[in-house]
Amino acid sequence: MSEFDAYIDAQRARVETALAEYFPLEPAHPHRLTESVRYSLLSGGKRIRPILLLAACEAVGGDTQGALPYGCALEMIHAYSLIHDDLPAMDDDALRRGQPTNHIVFGEGLAILAGDALLTEAFDLLTRSAAAAPQPQRALRAMHEIATAAGARGMIGGQAADLAAEGRAPDLATVEFIHVRKTGALILAAVRAGALIGGASAPALRRLTRYGECLGLAFQIADDILDAEAPTSVTGKEQGRDGVRHKATFPAVLGLPAAKQRARELLEQCMESLRRFDGAADPLRGIARYVVGRACAP
């Protein structure tokens, strides 16, 4: 196992342990709702967003233990978005991470409520963490980053644009608009929030912002490529769903070879943005290589 793999495994274990503690199966809570929440939240996954937040905090010399709740809140928001994204009114997906989607198992009503609960609990966790933070201004700025990225100017706006673009001939400007918001916003927020909590200087925050922008776009391009090429055993989702629903994707606009080249270019830009950072930023470098490499292997 490489040093990077060991790092990812260790950080993923930290995140998953913390997430399970935030949503215990308690008799006082509506049991079926908690089951639905845990089904999607604790079903595995890469945990890229919270790990990015922790890695960005590390890169600027911050305390990752204090940053962990913010990473967990980000993962709750991500999990809620997947539950709602899979609903029949949205992408109508039956598989997620290799298992039936939440609404297939629990019904549409409870799936909607589970997503609502995750979003609400994420902000409960953020406010509690900020109230106890030794540097409350940093915590408030990090919360603002996450809230903006999750809302109408970020992920939700991107999802709305994605729905509006279905069935239409896509163009590059529309695809980039959707990708930057629907997927890129939370990834950028993870990097910026981690850097803010860690006490990043203004120049370091600017460089990490550029890294997060490039990584967020590269992440969705890689996902689009995998949807087109990779089997269900690799992605955990039905292959080719973007094509069936006529989604606005980079492969649909540029073709697969050009989409892969664009992802590689974004990887180079990620690396350039980290050039002035020392070895503490190696996990960020490794994450960028992983994100692009999973779809654009040499």
C-alpha distance (Angstrom), angle and dihedral (degrees) to the residues before:
residue distance angle dihedral
M1 . . .
S2 3.81 . .
E3 3.81 123.2 .
F4 3.81 89.1 -109.9
D5 3.81 92.8 51.3
A6 3.81 90.1 50.1
Y7 3.80 90.3 50.3
I8 3.82 92.8 50.6
D9 3.81 92.4 47.0
A10 3.80 92.1 50.0
Q11 3.79 94.4 47.7
R12 3.80 92.6 44.4
A13 3.81 89.5 52.9
R14 3.83 90.5 51.4
V15 3.79 91.4 51.0
E16 3.80 95.3 45.7
T17 3.80 93.0 48.4
A18 3.80 90.7 51.3
L19 3.83 93.4 45.9
A20 3.80 91.9 52.3
E21 3.81 89.7 51.6
Y22 3.80 92.1 53.0
F23 3.82 91.9 55.8
P24 3.82 108.8 37.2
L25 3.80 120.3 168.3
E26 3.81 98.8 -105.7
P27 3.82 124.1 173.9
A28 3.80 90.2 -136.2
H29 3.81 91.4 64.2
P30 3.82 125.8 71.1
H31 3.78 96.3 -86.7
R32 3.81 99.4 -151.1
L33 3.81 91.8 48.6
T34 3.80 91.5 52.2
E35 3.81 89.8 48.4
S36 3.78 89.8 53.0
V37 3.81 92.0 49.0
R38 3.80 93.2 47.6
Y39 3.81 91.6 45.2
S40 3.79 91.4 64.6
L41 3.80 100.8 27.7
L42 3.80 96.3 49.7
S43 3.80 99.1 36.2
G44 3.78 94.9 107.1
G45 3.77 122.9 -106.6
K46 3.77 132.8 157.4
R47 3.85 96.2 -76.0
I48 3.80 86.6 -147.1
R49 3.81 95.5 153.6
P50 3.81 98.8 55.0
I51 3.80 91.4 39.3
L52 3.81 89.5 51.7
L53 3.79 89.9 51.4
L54 3.81 91.4 51.2
A55 3.81 92.3 45.0
A56 3.82 92.6 50.4
C57 3.79 89.5 50.0
E58 3.82 89.6 51.2
A59 3.80 92.2 47.5
V60 3.82 90.7 63.1
G61 3.81 94.9 40.9
G62 3.80 98.4 -100.2
D63 3.80 132.9 149.2
T64 3.80 108.8 -96.2
Q65 3.80 94.1 -165.5
G66 3.79 89.2 64.5
A67 3.79 89.9 46.2
L68 3.82 95.6 50.8
P69 3.85 97.1 87.4
Y70 3.81 90.2 54.0
G71 3.79 90.1 52.4
C72 3.79 90.8 49.2
A73 3.81 90.9 50.2
L74 3.79 89.2 52.7
E75 3.79 90.4 52.2
M76 3.82 90.5 50.5
I77 3.80 89.4 53.6
H78 3.78 90.6 47.9
A79 3.82 91.7 49.4
Y80 3.80 91.8 49.8
S81 3.80 90.3 50.7
L82 3.81 91.4 52.5
I83 3.82 92.6 50.6
H84 3.78 91.3 52.1
D85 3.81 93.7 39.4
D86 3.81 90.2 57.5
L87 3.83 94.8 52.7
P88 3.82 119.6 114.4
A89 3.81 90.3 -112.7
M90 3.82 89.8 57.2
D91 3.83 122.3 28.9
D92 3.82 96.3 -23.3
D93 3.81 95.3 -141.2
A94 3.79 123.0 172.0
L95 3.82 98.0 -167.9
R96 3.78 132.6 53.7
R97 3.82 124.2 168.7
G98 3.79 89.2 -8.8
Q99 3.81 96.3 -56.9
P100 3.82 135.3 87.0
T101 3.78 113.2 -75.0
N102 3.79 120.1 -105.4
H103 3.79 97.3 -100.0
I104 3.82 91.3 50.1
V105 3.81 90.0 57.6
F106 3.81 102.7 33.7
G107 3.80 104.5 21.5
E108 3.78 129.1 -105.7
G109 3.81 96.6 -83.1
L110 3.78 95.7 54.4
A111 3.81 91.5 41.4
I112 3.80 89.8 57.0
L113 3.80 90.5 48.5
A114 3.81 92.0 47.6
G115 3.79 89.6 54.1
D116 3.80 90.7 47.4
A117 3.81 90.3 49.6
L118 3.81 92.5 50.7
L119 3.79 93.1 50.8
T120 3.80 92.8 47.2
E121 3.80 94.1 45.4
A122 3.81 89.9 49.3
F123 3.79 90.8 61.1
D124 3.78 91.9 42.5
L125 3.80 87.5 56.5
L126 3.81 92.0 46.2
T127 3.79 94.2 51.0
R128 3.81 92.8 46.6
S129 3.79 90.8 49.0
A130 3.80 93.3 47.3
A131 3.81 91.7 49.4
A132 3.80 90.1 56.4
A133 3.82 96.6 40.0
P134 3.82 118.6 120.5
Q135 3.82 88.7 -140.0
P136 3.83 103.9 40.1
Q137 3.82 94.9 177.9
R138 3.80 90.6 58.4
A139 3.79 90.0 47.9
L140 3.81 92.7 50.1
R141 3.80 91.7 49.9
A142 3.80 90.2 50.2
M143 3.80 90.6 49.5
H144 3.80 90.2 50.5
E145 3.80 90.9 51.9
I146 3.80 91.4 52.4
A147 3.82 94.7 44.3
T148 3.79 93.2 49.6
A149 3.80 92.5 46.7
A150 3.80 92.0 50.5
G151 3.79 96.2 48.3
A152 3.78 141.8 68.7
R153 3.81 93.2 -62.2
G154 3.79 90.4 52.2
M155 3.78 135.8 18.2
I156 3.82 98.2 -2.1
G157 3.80 91.7 46.9
G158 3.78 89.8 50.3
Q159 3.79 91.7 49.8
A160 3.81 90.5 51.1
A161 3.79 90.8 50.4
D162 3.80 89.6 47.6
L163 3.80 91.0 54.9
A164 3.79 91.8 46.9
A165 3.81 91.7 51.6
E166 3.82 95.9 52.6
G167 3.78 113.6 118.6
R168 3.80 93.8 11.6
A169 3.78 127.6 108.8
P170 3.81 101.9 -96.9
D171 3.79 125.5 -134.5
L172 3.79 128.3 -160.1
A173 3.82 95.6 -108.6
T174 3.81 91.8 54.0
V175 3.79 92.9 46.9
E176 3.80 92.4 50.4
F177 3.83 91.4 46.5
I178 3.82 90.3 54.0
H179 3.80 96.7 42.5
V180 3.81 95.5 47.8
R181 3.79 90.8 53.9
K182 3.80 108.0 29.3
T183 3.81 95.4 48.4
G184 3.78 108.9 -0.1
A185 3.80 97.6 57.8
L186 3.80 96.8 65.0
I187 3.81 92.0 43.2
L188 3.79 91.1 51.5
A189 3.81 89.4 46.2
A190 3.80 90.3 52.6
V191 3.80 91.3 55.1
R192 3.79 96.2 42.7
A193 3.82 94.7 43.5
G194 3.80 91.2 50.3
A195 3.79 91.2 48.6
L196 3.81 92.3 47.7
I197 3.80 93.3 49.5
G198 3.78 88.9 47.8
G199 3.81 92.1 54.5
A200 3.80 99.6 -109.8
S201 3.79 118.6 -170.4
A202 3.79 117.5 -120.3
P203 3.85 93.8 -102.4
A204 3.82 91.7 47.5
L205 3.80 90.9 49.0
R206 3.81 90.7 51.7
R207 3.80 92.0 51.7
L208 3.80 92.4 46.3
T209 3.80 90.2 47.9
R210 3.80 89.5 57.0
Y211 3.80 89.3 48.6
G212 3.81 91.3 51.3
E213 3.81 93.1 47.9
C214 3.79 92.8 52.3
L215 3.80 93.8 42.2
G216 3.81 93.7 50.0
L217 3.78 92.6 54.2
A218 3.81 92.5 42.9
F219 3.81 90.5 51.0
Q220 3.80 93.6 57.6
I221 3.80 93.5 42.7
A222 3.81 88.4 53.8
D223 3.81 90.2 49.2
D224 3.81 90.4 50.9
I225 3.81 90.7 51.0
L226 3.80 92.2 48.1
D227 3.81 91.1 49.7
A228 3.79 88.9 56.0
E229 3.80 98.7 41.9
A230 3.79 113.5 19.1
P231 3.82 125.3 81.9
T232 3.80 123.7 -122.0
S233 3.81 89.8 -101.7
V234 3.83 88.2 66.8
T235 3.81 102.5 38.2
G236 3.81 101.2 29.6
K237 3.81 88.0 -133.1
E238 3.77 135.1 91.1
Q239 3.79 109.0 -80.5
G240 3.78 118.8 -115.3
R241 3.81 97.9 13.5
D242 3.81 92.0 137.7
G243 3.78 90.5 58.5
V244 3.79 93.5 46.1
R245 3.81 91.1 53.2
H246 3.82 93.0 39.9
K247 3.79 92.3 -122.6
A248 3.79 122.2 -173.2
T249 3.82 101.7 -109.2
F250 3.79 137.4 152.5
P251 3.82 93.2 -111.1
A252 3.81 89.4 51.2
V253 3.81 91.1 54.0
L254 3.80 103.3 32.7
G255 3.80 105.2 18.7
L256 3.78 124.7 -116.0
P257 3.84 99.4 -75.8
A258 3.81 93.5 52.5
A259 3.82 91.9 42.9
K260 3.80 89.6 54.3
Q261 3.79 90.9 48.5
R262 3.79 90.6 51.4
A263 3.81 90.4 51.9
R264 3.81 90.3 51.4
E265 3.81 91.0 49.9
L266 3.79 90.0 52.2
L267 3.81 89.7 50.8
E268 3.81 89.5 55.3
Q269 3.81 89.5 50.8
C270 3.82 90.2 50.4
M271 3.79 90.0 53.9
E272 3.79 93.0 46.6
S273 3.81 91.3 52.2
L274 3.83 89.2 56.1
R275 3.81 95.5 46.3
R276 3.81 94.7 107.4
F277 3.80 94.2 48.3
D278 3.80 121.3 93.2
G279 3.79 129.5 -134.2
A280 3.80 91.6 -62.9
A281 3.82 86.2 78.5
D282 3.81 94.1 53.9
P283 3.83 92.2 103.7
L284 3.82 88.7 57.2
R285 3.79 89.4 51.0
G286 3.79 90.8 48.8
I287 3.81 92.7 49.3
A288 3.80 91.3 53.0
R289 3.80 91.6 50.3
Y290 3.79 90.5 48.1
V291 3.81 94.6 48.4
V292 3.79 93.6 53.2
G293 3.80 97.4 32.2
R294 3.80 94.3 59.2
A295 3.82 89.4 67.0
C296 3.81 102.2 22.4
A297 3.80 104.4 43.2
P298 3.82 113.2 175.4
